[in-house]
Amino acid sequence: MPQTVYRRPWPQWLILALSLPLSATWVILISLQGAASQSAMIVGATDILALLVFTVFDPDTTITSRKVLPDGTPVKVRRPLIGFKRHEMPLGLTGGYEVRIDGFRYEPAYIRI
């Protein structure tokens, strides 16, 4: 079975471009209006939600487990939580069970969209 890795569906700078202004606005609103103000809560919730979405959908957010191959060798396996089918990149199309240079074998995501 070939290994599967995923490309990130957005550029990395996008996370900073969204999170930094939201975080700065949140801090400014808290210092000017107080933490109990409605606008500070909305901006803070939006910032936290954006970071959570980027973290969950990031292909580098993986669950690591162990698996025993058909030949009896145990290997460490990494599987992303969520992966986009159009961003899949199969590796080792020959069906090899080789382990990558980082010591892990990569398998398809738990949830494929």
Order of alpha helices (4+ residues) and beta strands (2+ residues): beta-alpha-alpha-beta-beta-beta-beta-beta-beta
